[in-house]
Amino acid sequence: MFKFVRQKFVPLARLSSSTGAKTNPPASLLELRVGRIIDVQKHESADKLYVSKIQLNEEQSPKIVQVCSGLVDYMSMNSLLDSRVCVAANLKKAKLRGAVSEAMVLAASDANDTKVELVVPPNSVPLGTLLYFKNHKPTDPFKTLNTKQRDRILDNLYTNSNREVFYGDDTSSILINEHNEDPCTVETLASSKVR
């Protein structure tokens, strides 16, 4: 596709860089892994936050991360415990009201933020499995994302009509896994925002 700019045609792919508009970072920068919530507690000083422990690999050498999530109004602790989740694992650590959060759990919400559902990886793959967006497979080692990079990637995650998570404008760029390309989905929230 082309757009007319200053009396000449410029491919749209180059237009954003030539006009100074911001382009989104590639989704391949985000390290997404299959995890399982092994412990959930209410945050001691924030009523709307849970503090969870999430296991990111199989039990021989468990890697556990702590995640603070604003899911108290949407899900019970019992419903979260033992849930398999999609975890953004290479985020900069943050302190939320005194508790360290080392990662983020992906969830979809409806337009009014009255309903939230976890993004669920396929049952067919083990903990720690790499998840990536089709056509955006990571090729370089993951680095810790800064807040701007994280936000610009996460601001472009949605579910399609099949409840599959996708990145950007390309609904075929769905979130799949490295073993069999089965997609990550939500239970009911089609055509919704993921965060």
Backbone as ProteinMPNN parsed JSONL, in Angstrom:
{"seq_chain_A": "MFKFVRQKFVPLARLSSSTGAKTNPPASLLELRVGRIIDVQKHESADKLYVSKIQLNEEQSPKIVQVCSGLVDYMSMNSLLDSRVCVAANLKKAKLRGAVSEAMVLAASDANDTKVELVVPPNSVPLGTLLYFKNHKPTDPFKTLNTKQRDRILDNLYTNSNREVFYGDDTSSILINEHNEDPCTVETLASSKVR", "coords_chain_A": {"N_chain_A": [[0.832, -1.169, 0.0], [0.356, 2.305, -0.586], [0.91, 5.749, 0.183], [0.245, 9.118, -0.598], [2.711, 11.467, -0.248], [4.156, 14.591, 0.058], [4.285, 15.041, -2.795], [5.137, 12.549, -3.767], [4.961, 8.947, -3.911], [4.94, 6.856, -1.092], [5.761, 3.834, 0.479], [3.514, 2.47, 2.905], [4.681, 1.112, 5.033], [7.127, 2.381, 5.321], [6.32, 4.918, 5.792], [5.608, 5.635, 8.467], [8.086, 5.808, 9.761], [9.341, 7.782, 8.232], [7.809, 10.053, 8.607], [8.007, 10.556, 11.239], [6.192, 9.393, 12.943], [5.317, 7.156, 15.58], [6.309, 3.78, 15.568], [5.162, 0.52, 16.359], [6.887, -1.588, 18.666], [8.423, -4.732, 17.765], [6.483, -7.652, 18.359], [7.95, -9.828, 19.026], [9.788, -9.139, 20.93], [8.689, -9.526, 23.404], [8.755, -11.781, 25.992], [6.905, -14.516, 26.391], [5.525, -16.998, 28.426], [4.3, -20.275, 29.382], [2.682, -20.662, 32.411], [1.887, -21.678, 35.822], [-0.341, -20.952, 38.387], [0.587, -21.175, 41.66], [0.201, -20.259, 44.189], [-1.879, -17.935, 45.856], [-2.51, -14.846, 47.295], [-4.174, -12.202, 49.092], [-3.16, -8.863, 48.598], [-1.369, -7.159, 51.104], [-1.673, -4.404, 51.55], [-3.263, -3.325, 49.555], [-6.378, -3.273, 48.379], [-7.452, -4.156, 45.914], [-5.656, -5.85, 44.726], [-4.072, -8.988, 44.005], [-1.428, -11.077, 45.175], [0.525, -13.3, 43.634], [2.168, -16.479, 43.292], [3.882, -17.861, 40.647], [4.613, -20.677, 38.79], [7.072, -21.314, 36.406], [8.251, -23.377, 35.005], [8.858, -26.955, 34.632], [8.742, -29.275, 37.437], [11.309, -30.312, 38.193], [13.337, -28.393, 38.347], [12.148, -25.916, 39.571], [11.13, -22.695, 38.506], [10.092, -19.859, 40.004], [8.002, -17.044, 39.938], [6.938, -13.886, 41.266], [3.849, -12.245, 41.073], [1.899, -9.35, 40.926], [-1.477, -8.664, 40.613], [-4.395, -7.004, 39.391], [-6.92, -8.366, 39.972], [-8.833, -8.864, 41.897], [-11.519, -7.919, 42.004], [-12.683, -9.437, 40.037], [-12.132, -12.204, 40.007], [-12.036, -15.078, 42.132], [-9.749, -16.149, 44.74], [-9.628, -18.927, 44.892], [-10.484, -19.691, 42.319], [-8.353, -18.862, 40.796], [-6.138, -20.295, 41.739], [-3.969, -22.89, 40.805], [-4.461, -22.434, 38.129], [-3.59, -22.49, 34.684], [-1.632, -20.196, 32.95], [-0.796, -17.392, 30.769], [2.235, -15.829, 30.777], [3.94, -12.792, 30.864], [7.229, -12.596, 30.884], [9.622, -11.141, 30.828], [9.68, -8.566, 31.94], [10.418, -5.387, 33.431], [11.105, -5.395, 36.874], [8.708, -4.361, 39.305], [7.523, -2.388, 42.042], [4.566, -2.709, 43.728], [2.681, -1.062, 45.804], [4.456, -1.849, 47.822], [4.898, -4.579, 47.388], [6.809, -6.762, 45.387], [6.567, -7.149, 41.912], [7.271, -9.372, 39.422], [6.587, -10.125, 36.895], [3.896, -10.472, 34.486], [0.485, -11.372, 34.156], [-1.475, -12.334, 31.413], [-4.677, -11.111, 30.492], [-8.039, -10.792, 29.305], [-10.479, -8.193, 28.787], [-13.861, -6.972, 28.916], [-15.559, -4.302, 27.096], [-16.481, -2.493, 29.01], [-14.988, -2.992, 31.219], [-16.112, -4.743, 33.08], [-16.051, -7.445, 33.095], [-13.536, -9.877, 33.258], [-11.209, -12.139, 31.892], [-8.82, -14.752, 32.138], [-6.079, -15.227, 29.891], [-5.588, -18.25, 28.377], [-3.24, -20.836, 28.038], [-2.664, -23.615, 25.723], [-3.622, -26.884, 26.878], [-2.005, -28.871, 26.02], [0.705, -28.437, 26.207], [3.815, -28.193, 28.088], [4.643, -26.557, 31.263], [6.471, -23.518, 31.106], [6.776, -23.456, 28.389], [7.515, -21.683, 25.426], [5.665, -18.982, 24.186], [4.46, -17.309, 21.335], [3.764, -14.765, 18.847], [2.288, -15.57, 15.792], [4.189, -15.236, 12.876], [5.906, -13.566, 14.202], [8.078, -14.773, 15.476], [10.441, -15.117, 18.062], [13.929, -14.426, 17.641], [16.234, -13.583, 18.781], [18.051, -13.572, 21.938], [16.086, -12.946, 24.872], [15.606, -9.712, 26.286], [15.284, -7.599, 29.159], [12.336, -5.768, 29.123], [11.709, -2.288, 28.88], [9.436, 0.039, 30.479], [8.071, 1.608, 28.539], [8.368, 0.125, 26.113], [7.072, -2.257, 26.873], [4.429, -1.294, 27.39], [3.687, -0.342, 24.839], [3.642, -2.666, 23.332], [1.769, -4.26, 24.766], [-0.482, -2.636, 24.536], [-1.449, -3.275, 22.09], [-2.69, -5.746, 21.976], [-5.271, -8.083, 21.432], [-8.407, -9.95, 21.343], [-9.689, -12.151, 18.847], [-12.58, -13.016, 16.784], [-12.711, -15.708, 17.278], [-11.869, -15.938, 19.833], [-9.148, -16.0, 20.186], [-5.901, -14.786, 20.997], [-4.359, -11.972, 19.5], [-1.864, -9.895, 17.81], [-1.518, -6.44, 17.16], [-2.658, -5.096, 14.02], [-3.074, -7.315, 12.542], [-5.061, -9.919, 12.364], [-4.445, -12.558, 11.936], [-2.096, -12.972, 13.193], [-1.774, -14.69, 15.551], [-1.48, -15.712, 19.022], [0.568, -18.326, 19.653], [2.087, -21.57, 20.443], [5.411, -22.959, 20.902], [5.548, -25.697, 20.39], [3.32, -26.995, 19.036], [1.773, -25.116, 17.767], [-0.827, -24.652, 18.68], [-3.4, -22.365, 19.643], [-3.516, -19.647, 22.094], [-6.177, -18.812, 24.217], [-9.234, -17.138, 25.335], [-12.052, -17.631, 27.539], [-14.748, -16.626, 26.883], [-14.682, -13.996, 25.88], [-14.754, -12.615, 23.039], [-13.357, -10.537, 20.45], [-12.099, -8.524, 22.073], [-10.163, -6.428, 24.347], [-6.843, -7.157, 25.366], [-4.775, -7.286, 28.203]], "CA_chain_A": [[0.0, 0.0, 0.0], [1.114, 3.543, -0.694], [0.228, 6.988, 0.535], [0.851, 10.259, -1.269], [3.356, 12.368, 0.708], [5.052, 15.563, -0.591], [4.349, 14.824, -4.239], [5.632, 11.241, -4.201], [4.355, 7.823, -3.22], [5.808, 6.224, -0.101], [5.117, 2.661, 1.07], [3.031, 2.721, 4.259], [5.63, 0.559, 6.001], [8.176, 3.376, 5.552], [5.705, 6.207, 6.088], [5.648, 5.978, 9.883], [9.431, 6.242, 10.15], [9.736, 8.999, 7.524], [7.043, 11.195, 9.098], [8.243, 10.707, 12.665], [5.185, 8.7, 13.74], [5.872, 6.028, 16.316], [5.925, 2.441, 15.151], [5.127, -0.387, 17.495], [8.01, -2.521, 18.708], [7.993, -6.067, 17.357], [5.955, -8.498, 19.433], [8.965, -10.833, 19.359], [10.563, -8.677, 22.087], [7.988, -9.926, 24.625], [8.922, -13.195, 26.34], [5.681, -15.076, 26.962], [5.721, -18.387, 28.841], [3.203, -20.959, 30.064], [2.91, -20.769, 33.843], [0.782, -22.195, 36.644], [-0.441, -20.234, 39.656], [0.714, -22.161, 42.743], [-0.198, -19.627, 45.447], [-2.541, -16.635, 45.686], [-2.844, -14.158, 48.546], [-4.541, -10.796, 48.918], [-2.097, -7.905, 48.916], [-1.555, -6.667, 52.475], [-2.038, -2.985, 51.646], [-3.993, -2.88, 48.355], [-7.603, -4.081, 48.355], [-7.805, -4.681, 44.589], [-4.54, -6.632, 44.178], [-3.6, -10.281, 44.49], [-0.013, -11.385, 45.014], [0.547, -14.72, 43.261], [3.41, -17.157, 42.922], [3.622, -18.58, 39.396], [5.692, -21.585, 38.388], [7.31, -21.13, 34.972], [8.82, -24.558, 34.35], [8.492, -28.201, 35.286], [9.122, -29.321, 38.842], [12.685, -30.719, 38.47], [14.06, -27.18, 38.757], [11.095, -24.914, 39.423], [11.38, -21.251, 38.513], [8.89, -19.236, 40.537], [7.993, -15.581, 39.925], [5.838, -13.258, 41.993], [3.091, -11.337, 40.213], [0.78, -8.604, 41.499], [-2.488, -8.478, 39.565], [-5.616, -6.332, 39.827], [-8.013, -9.27, 39.615], [-9.675, -9.13, 43.067], [-12.934, -7.658, 41.701], [-13.145, -10.265, 38.919], [-11.913, -13.639, 40.203], [-11.712, -15.477, 43.502], [-8.443, -16.792, 44.897], [-9.789, -20.354, 44.559], [-10.568, -19.887, 40.865], [-7.027, -18.611, 40.221], [-5.177, -21.302, 42.18], [-3.709, -23.99, 39.862], [-4.767, -22.054, 36.743], [-2.502, -22.32, 33.711], [-1.735, -18.816, 32.481], [0.234, -16.851, 29.876], [2.994, -14.899, 31.611], [4.973, -11.937, 30.27], [8.278, -12.922, 31.85], [10.836, -10.312, 30.746], [9.349, -7.184, 32.267], [11.184, -4.774, 34.516], [10.45, -5.58, 38.17], [8.051, -3.163, 39.821], [6.948, -2.51, 43.381], [3.19, -2.243, 43.782], [2.309, -0.899, 47.216], [5.399, -2.563, 48.671], [5.126, -5.963, 46.94], [7.521, -6.83, 44.111], [5.936, -7.888, 40.818], [8.357, -9.713, 38.498], [6.048, -10.52, 35.594], [2.512, -10.058, 34.299], [-0.417, -12.388, 33.623], [-2.347, -11.764, 30.384], [-6.112, -11.293, 30.679], [-8.884, -9.988, 28.419], [-11.589, -7.545, 29.479], [-14.892, -6.44, 28.028], [-15.435, -2.864, 26.826], [-16.793, -1.717, 30.21], [-14.16, -3.507, 32.319], [-16.935, -5.41, 34.091], [-15.729, -8.866, 33.05], [-12.139, -10.142, 32.916], [-10.887, -13.567, 31.78], [-7.416, -15.065, 31.901], [-5.663, -15.84, 28.628], [-5.227, -19.615, 28.759], [-2.438, -21.569, 27.052], [-3.185, -24.954, 25.455], [-3.275, -27.928, 27.856], [-1.122, -29.852, 25.38], [2.121, -28.067, 26.312], [4.273, -28.118, 29.476], [5.01, -25.269, 31.849], [7.708, -22.955, 30.573], [6.745, -23.413, 26.924], [7.54, -20.355, 24.817], [4.503, -18.558, 23.407], [4.828, -16.177, 20.472], [2.756, -14.411, 17.853], [2.592, -16.083, 14.456], [4.927, -14.261, 12.061], [6.755, -12.751, 15.083], [8.829, -15.702, 16.324], [11.688, -14.518, 18.553], [15.174, -14.988, 17.118], [17.323, -13.13, 19.643], [17.801, -13.774, 23.373], [15.199, -11.924, 25.43], [16.14, -8.703, 27.194], [14.244, -6.992, 29.981], [11.67, -4.649, 28.447], [11.41, -1.122, 29.703], [7.999, 0.286, 30.599], [7.531, 2.099, 27.261], [8.266, -1.01, 25.183], [6.012, -3.126, 27.384], [3.114, -0.688, 27.184], [3.37, -0.249, 23.408], [3.273, -4.01, 22.866], [0.527, -4.684, 25.417], [-1.594, -1.82, 24.034], [-1.852, -3.794, 20.781], [-3.144, -7.134, 22.103], [-6.723, -8.202, 21.366], [-8.911, -11.271, 20.963], [-10.472, -12.135, 17.606], [-13.918, -13.605, 16.919], [-12.547, -17.086, 17.778], [-11.359, -15.797, 21.198], [-7.693, -16.184, 20.157], [-5.17, -13.532, 21.2], [-3.527, -11.574, 18.365], [-1.078, -8.672, 17.991], [-1.587, -5.381, 16.162], [-3.778, -5.059, 13.081], [-3.093, -8.574, 11.799], [-5.794, -10.912, 13.156], [-3.856, -13.892, 11.755], [-0.884, -13.021, 14.016], [-2.301, -15.163, 16.828], [-0.538, -16.198, 20.028], [0.679, -19.779, 19.555], [3.191, -22.092, 21.245], [6.536, -23.455, 20.112], [5.485, -27.137, 20.144], [2.337, -27.464, 18.054], [1.058, -23.952, 17.24], [-2.176, -24.465, 19.215], [-3.486, -20.975, 20.088], [-3.918, -19.252, 23.441], [-7.538, -18.297, 24.078], [-10.014, -16.796, 26.522], [-13.258, -18.453, 27.573], [-15.917, -16.091, 26.171], [-14.54, -12.596, 25.454], [-14.307, -12.41, 21.658], [-13.196, -9.141, 20.018], [-11.873, -7.756, 23.3], [-8.814, -5.942, 24.648], [-6.033, -7.983, 26.265], [-3.776, -6.478, 28.909]], "C_chain_A": [[0.884, 1.242, 0.0], [0.258, 4.714, -0.239], [0.99, 8.14, -0.117], [1.391, 11.231, -0.224], [4.329, 13.26, -0.049], [5.302, 15.226, -2.058], [5.015, 13.518, -4.658], [4.964, 10.153, -3.372], [5.387, 7.164, -2.311], [5.088, 4.988, 0.429], [4.702, 2.959, 2.504], [3.999, 2.204, 5.308], [6.743, 1.55, 6.311], [7.607, 4.716, 5.984], [5.855, 6.579, 7.552], [7.035, 6.434, 10.302], [9.816, 7.55, 9.462], [8.982, 10.226, 8.024], [7.215, 11.404, 10.59], [7.194, 10.041, 13.533], [5.82, 7.485, 14.408], [5.384, 4.72, 15.717], [5.962, 1.554, 16.379], [6.344, -1.285, 17.487], [7.533, -3.901, 18.281], [7.54, -6.893, 18.559], [6.968, -9.541, 19.869], [9.865, -10.394, 20.513], [9.976, -9.167, 23.406], [8.155, -11.424, 24.862], [7.67, -13.677, 27.063], [5.898, -16.558, 27.233], [4.443, -18.939, 29.457], [3.581, -21.081, 31.534], [1.702, -21.365, 34.54], [0.812, -21.469, 37.981], [-0.43, -21.251, 40.788], [0.352, -21.579, 44.111], [-0.814, -18.271, 45.13], [-2.88, -16.089, 47.069], [-3.347, -12.762, 48.201], [-3.359, -9.93, 49.324], [-2.388, -7.296, 50.287], [-2.023, -5.218, 52.546], [-2.71, -2.433, 50.388], [-5.193, -3.803, 48.151], [-7.9, -4.741, 47.017], [-6.731, -5.571, 43.977], [-4.403, -7.997, 44.84], [-2.086, -10.321, 44.315], [0.065, -12.889, 44.805], [1.969, -15.2, 43.051], [3.069, -17.998, 41.697], [4.847, -19.393, 39.027], [5.829, -21.533, 36.874], [8.025, -22.296, 34.297], [8.459, -25.8, 35.143], [9.206, -28.345, 36.623], [10.554, -29.749, 39.14], [13.523, -29.537, 38.946], [13.099, -26.0, 38.654], [11.604, -23.48, 39.46], [10.065, -20.598, 38.909], [9.044, -17.721, 40.441], [6.795, -15.082, 40.724], [5.184, -12.224, 41.089], [1.992, -10.665, 41.025], [-0.217, -8.343, 40.372], [-3.752, -7.867, 40.155], [-6.86, -7.131, 39.498], [-9.006, -9.518, 40.745], [-11.157, -8.954, 42.756], [-13.523, -8.617, 40.668], [-13.062, -11.768, 39.161], [-11.583, -13.921, 41.66], [-10.322, -16.1, 43.547], [-8.529, -18.266, 44.508], [-9.844, -20.594, 43.062], [-9.213, -19.666, 40.187], [-6.024, -19.716, 40.546], [-5.145, -22.486, 41.218], [-4.08, -23.669, 38.414], [-3.488, -22.0, 35.917], [-2.712, -20.962, 33.049], [-0.618, -18.493, 31.494], [0.919, -15.717, 30.624], [3.993, -14.114, 30.764], [6.13, -11.926, 31.26], [9.496, -12.008, 31.813], [10.543, -8.822, 30.966], [10.249, -6.683, 33.388], [10.409, -4.97, 35.816], [9.863, -4.257, 38.637], [7.563, -3.436, 41.235], [5.556, -1.915, 43.343], [2.754, -2.242, 45.238], [3.16, -1.776, 48.125], [5.69, -3.995, 48.271], [5.784, -5.948, 45.566], [6.707, -7.657, 43.121], [6.995, -8.095, 39.741], [7.887, -10.013, 37.085], [4.611, -10.023, 35.509], [1.719, -11.218, 33.705], [-1.318, -11.719, 32.592], [-3.804, -12.104, 30.676], [-6.842, -10.378, 29.703], [-9.998, -9.361, 29.241], [-12.608, -7.055, 28.462], [-14.756, -4.92, 27.943], [-15.667, -2.006, 28.065], [-15.937, -2.097, 31.413], [-14.998, -4.116, 33.441], [-16.667, -6.906, 34.142], [-14.289, -9.021, 32.573], [-11.934, -11.648, 32.896], [-9.401, -13.737, 31.514], [-7.214, -15.57, 30.482], [-5.068, -17.192, 29.0], [-4.398, -20.273, 27.656], [-3.046, -22.946, 26.805], [-2.744, -25.939, 26.542], [-2.229, -28.884, 27.324], [0.358, -29.553, 25.561], [2.533, -27.911, 27.772], [4.522, -26.689, 29.949], [6.338, -24.809, 31.273], [7.752, -22.863, 29.065], [6.711, -21.967, 26.436], [6.27, -20.136, 24.003], [4.94, -17.365, 22.564], [3.718, -15.936, 19.462], [3.205, -14.902, 16.489], [3.168, -14.945, 13.615], [5.814, -13.331, 12.894], [7.575, -13.651, 15.998], [10.146, -15.056, 16.761], [12.913, -15.211, 17.967], [16.36, -14.627, 17.995], [17.014, -13.481, 21.09], [16.945, -12.625, 23.915], [15.962, -10.986, 26.352], [14.972, -8.16, 28.007], [13.663, -5.787, 29.248], [11.52, -3.477, 29.4], [9.902, -0.865, 29.655], [7.377, 0.751, 29.291], [7.343, 0.966, 26.262], [7.121, -1.925, 25.593], [4.642, -2.559, 27.058], [2.732, -0.64, 25.712], [3.038, -1.61, 22.816], [1.925, -4.403, 23.451], [-0.681, -3.877, 24.954], [-2.128, -2.326, 22.698], [-2.241, -5.264, 20.818], [-4.665, -7.172, 22.197], [-7.102, -9.669, 21.21], [-9.716, -11.116, 19.678], [-11.826, -12.805, 17.839], [-13.878, -15.054, 17.394], [-11.984, -17.115, 19.194], [-9.863, -16.08, 21.305], [-7.028, -14.817, 20.305], [-4.338, -13.232, 19.96], [-2.871, -10.232, 18.647], [-1.298, -7.701, 16.84], [-2.831, -5.427, 15.305], [-3.995, -6.39, 12.377], [-3.766, -9.663, 12.626], [-5.275, -12.329, 12.955], [-2.581, -14.052, 12.585], [-1.255, -13.446, 15.434], [-1.196, -15.709, 17.727], [-0.565, -17.723, 20.032], [1.845, -20.249, 20.416], [4.221, -22.762, 20.358], [6.441, -24.935, 19.752], [4.541, -27.532, 19.013], [1.476, -26.353, 17.462], [-0.41, -23.876, 17.65], [-2.26, -23.06, 19.809], [-3.807, -20.829, 21.575], [-5.252, -18.518, 23.309], [-8.08, -17.782, 25.413], [-11.33, -17.547, 26.424], [-14.392, -17.902, 26.713], [-15.697, -14.735, 25.503], [-13.917, -12.464, 24.062], [-14.228, -10.915, 21.374], [-13.03, -8.188, 21.203], [-10.423, -7.323, 23.419], [-8.131, -6.913, 25.599], [-5.016, -7.069, 26.921], [-3.045, -7.321, 29.915]], "O_chain_A": [[2.002, 1.232, 0.514], [-0.971, 4.658, -0.279], [2.219, 8.133, -0.177], [0.633, 11.758, 0.59], [5.229, 12.762, -0.725], [6.453, 15.142, -2.486], [5.423, 13.393, -5.812], [4.466, 10.405, -2.275], [6.536, 6.945, -2.694], [3.916, 5.077, 0.797], [5.436, 3.619, 3.241], [4.125, 2.806, 6.374], [7.257, 1.572, 7.429], [8.341, 5.565, 6.491], [6.195, 7.721, 7.861], [7.16, 7.35, 11.114], [10.546, 8.352, 10.044], [9.477, 11.343, 7.876], [6.633, 12.33, 11.155], [7.289, 10.111, 14.758], [6.74, 6.869, 13.869], [4.205, 4.566, 15.4], [6.707, 1.812, 17.324], [6.795, -1.705, 16.421], [6.35, -4.21, 18.422], [8.139, -6.834, 19.632], [6.859, -10.086, 20.968], [10.634, -11.206, 21.027], [10.678, -9.22, 24.415], [7.746, -12.239, 24.035], [7.412, -13.293, 28.204], [6.394, -17.287, 26.375], [3.615, -18.194, 29.98], [4.671, -21.548, 31.864], [0.64, -21.537, 33.943], [1.855, -21.379, 38.629], [-1.323, -22.094, 40.878], [0.212, -22.322, 45.083], [-0.338, -17.55, 44.254], [-3.462, -16.784, 47.901], [-2.999, -12.204, 47.16], [-2.648, -10.236, 50.281], [-3.533, -6.957, 50.589], [-2.701, -4.838, 53.5], [-2.73, -1.221, 50.174], [-5.035, -4.971, 47.795], [-8.541, -5.792, 46.985], [-6.869, -6.005, 42.834], [-4.588, -8.151, 46.048], [-1.535, -9.68, 43.421], [-0.288, -13.664, 45.695], [2.855, -14.431, 42.68], [2.096, -18.751, 41.7], [5.964, -18.878, 38.96], [4.85, -21.685, 36.144], [8.369, -22.201, 33.119], [7.831, -25.713, 36.198], [10.162, -27.623, 36.906], [10.996, -29.564, 40.274], [14.334, -29.681, 39.86], [13.223, -25.175, 37.749], [12.397, -23.103, 40.323], [9.049, -20.763, 38.233], [10.082, -17.172, 40.813], [5.778, -15.765, 40.842], [5.86, -11.435, 40.429], [1.24, -11.336, 41.732], [0.157, -7.858, 39.305], [-4.132, -8.177, 41.284], [-7.758, -6.634, 38.819], [-9.936, -10.307, 40.576], [-11.975, -9.76, 43.199], [-14.733, -8.613, 40.444], [-13.838, -12.529, 38.584], [-10.939, -13.117, 42.334], [-9.785, -16.525, 42.524], [-7.619, -18.798, 43.872], [-9.31, -21.591, 42.576], [-8.957, -20.224, 39.12], [-5.163, -20.038, 39.728], [-6.194, -23.021, 40.86], [-4.02, -24.551, 37.557], [-2.448, -21.531, 36.38], [-3.823, -20.622, 32.641], [0.371, -19.219, 31.393], [0.271, -14.762, 31.052], [4.795, -14.699, 30.035], [6.037, -11.332, 32.333], [10.339, -12.098, 32.705], [11.079, -7.952, 30.28], [10.77, -7.463, 34.185], [9.201, -4.741, 35.861], [10.426, -3.187, 38.406], [7.231, -4.57, 41.582], [5.379, -0.755, 42.971], [2.492, -3.293, 45.824], [2.657, -2.371, 49.078], [6.65, -4.581, 48.771], [5.363, -5.204, 44.681], [6.219, -8.737, 43.457], [7.55, -7.133, 39.21], [8.705, -10.141, 36.174], [4.162, -9.25, 36.355], [2.221, -11.955, 32.856], [-1.87, -10.652, 32.858], [-4.13, -13.229, 31.056], [-6.332, -9.325, 29.321], [-10.417, -9.911, 30.259], [-12.279, -6.764, 27.312], [-13.932, -4.326, 28.638], [-15.115, -0.91, 28.169], [-16.143, -1.576, 32.509], [-14.639, -4.016, 34.614], [-17.015, -7.566, 35.121], [-13.872, -8.381, 31.608], [-12.423, -12.358, 33.775], [-8.798, -12.968, 30.765], [-8.074, -16.259, 29.933], [-4.162, -17.277, 29.829], [-4.793, -20.275, 26.49], [-3.866, -23.402, 27.601], [-1.633, -25.842, 27.062], [-1.625, -29.633, 28.092], [1.196, -30.337, 25.115], [1.711, -27.541, 28.609], [4.6, -25.751, 29.156], [7.219, -25.621, 30.989], [8.667, -22.256, 28.509], [5.973, -21.137, 26.967], [5.856, -21.0, 23.23], [5.7, -16.514, 23.026], [2.851, -16.784, 19.249], [4.345, -14.685, 16.078], [2.669, -13.82, 13.657], [6.413, -12.403, 12.349], [7.754, -13.333, 17.174], [10.879, -14.514, 15.934], [12.933, -16.432, 17.815], [17.388, -15.302, 17.951], [15.851, -13.67, 21.446], [17.067, -11.482, 23.472], [16.846, -11.406, 27.099], [13.817, -8.252, 27.593], [14.395, -4.901, 28.808], [11.238, -3.658, 30.585], [9.186, -1.489, 28.872], [6.267, 0.336, 28.959], [6.29, 0.853, 25.635], [6.301, -2.319, 24.765], [3.79, -3.259, 26.513], [1.573, -0.874, 25.368], [2.231, -1.698, 21.89], [1.033, -4.833, 22.72], [-1.8, -4.389, 24.978], [-3.16, -1.848, 22.227], [-2.137, -5.958, 19.807], [-5.273, -6.401, 22.939], [-6.247, -10.524, 20.977], [-10.345, -10.083, 19.448], [-12.173, -13.123, 18.977], [-14.888, -15.58, 17.862], [-11.657, -18.184, 19.709], [-9.362, -16.367, 22.392], [-7.532, -13.815, 19.798], [-3.682, -14.125, 19.422], [-3.249, -9.52, 19.578], [-1.268, -8.098, 15.675], [-3.919, -5.751, 15.781], [-4.998, -6.569, 11.687], [-3.131, -10.267, 13.49], [-5.626, -13.221, 13.727], [-2.04, -15.154, 12.673], [-1.084, -12.689, 16.39], [-0.13, -16.111, 17.261], [-1.578, -18.338, 20.366], [2.519, -19.435, 21.047], [3.942, -23.094, 19.205], [7.185, -25.395, 18.887], [4.912, -28.309, 18.134], [0.535, -26.638, 16.721], [-1.174, -23.123, 17.046], [-1.296, -22.598, 20.42], [-4.298, -21.755, 22.22], [-5.435, -17.705, 22.404], [-7.47, -17.965, 26.467], [-11.688, -18.045, 25.356], [-14.947, -18.632, 25.892], [-16.476, -14.365, 24.624], [-12.715, -12.233, 23.924], [-14.944, -10.121, 21.985], [-13.732, -7.182, 21.314], [-9.56, -7.796, 22.679], [-8.756, -7.431, 26.525], [-4.46, -6.181, 26.274], [-2.162, -6.823, 30.613]]}, "name": "protein", "num_of_chains": 1, "seq": "MFKFVRQKFVPLARLSSSTGAKTNPPASLLELRVGRIIDVQKHESADKLYVSKIQLNEEQSPKIVQVCSGLVDYMSMNSLLDSRVCVAANLKKAKLRGAVSEAMVLAASDANDTKVELVVPPNSVPLGTLLYFKNHKPTDPFKTLNTKQRDRILDNLYTNSNREVFYGDDTSSILINEHNEDPCTVETLASSKVR"}
